[in-house]
């Protein structure tokens, strides 16, 4: 979003708006700016959710697994969970064959992985990156 649009929304001129944005960045409220790309137009038409159960749960094992997953370009989201499964991965690939290659070559081949349960996302009803603030 352009600064002039944000300035209009908060009823300020451009200069104080830019100063406020920089301050929010310094304070850590704004982590980064992103462009949300259409994965389907980029050839990643299949979205899979993979629930992963690990054999071990030491902090080093968890960190190493998370580092491995976040380094994979197919992994869009990697979350550590409580409950029966340890991680949930949101994986975007071109087709089912590409997911099979990812599954066998990047997940199931890891000695720490006990079980993977995969589900195909049929439809996305909400995929949002913004957090609604109080009073909006």
FENCORLIN-V90092 format. One record per pair of residues at least 4 apart in sequence whose C-alpha atoms are under 6 Angstrom apart, sorted by sequence separation. I is the first residue (numbers start at 1). J is the second residue. D is the distance in whole Angstrom. If there is no record, write none. Layout:
# FENCORLIN-V90092
((I J D) (I J D))
This chain:
# FENCORLIN-V90092
((3 7 6) (7 11 6) (25 29 6) (40 44 5) (60 64 6) (99 103 6) (100 104 6) (101 105 6) (102 106 5) (103 107 5) (104 108 5) (105 109 6) (7 12 5) (24 29 5) (25 30 5) (39 44 5) (40 45 5) (81 86 5) (93 98 6) (103 108 6) (7 13 6) (24 30 6) (80 86 6) (81 87 5) (7 14 6) (80 87 5) (79 87 5) (79 88 5) (4 14 6) (7 17 6) (78 88 6) (78 89 5) (77 89 6) (77 90 5) (76 90 5) (75 90 6) (76 91 6) (75 91 5) (74 91 5) (74 92 5) (53 85 5) (52 85 6) (53 86 5) (52 86 6) (52 87 5) (51 87 6) (51 88 5) (50 88 6) (50 89 5) (49 89 6) (49 90 5) (48 90 6) (48 91 5) (47 91 6) (47 92 5) (46 92 6) (46 93 5) (44 92 6) (46 94 6) (44 93 5) (45 94 5) (46 95 6) (44 94 4) (43 94 6) (55 112 5) (54 112 6) (55 113 6) (54 113 5) (55 114 5) (54 114 5) (53 114 5) (53 115 5) (52 115 6) (52 116 5) (51 116 6) (51 117 5) (50 117 6) (50 118 4) (49 118 6) (49 119 5) (48 119 6) (48 120 5) (48 121 6) (47 121 5))
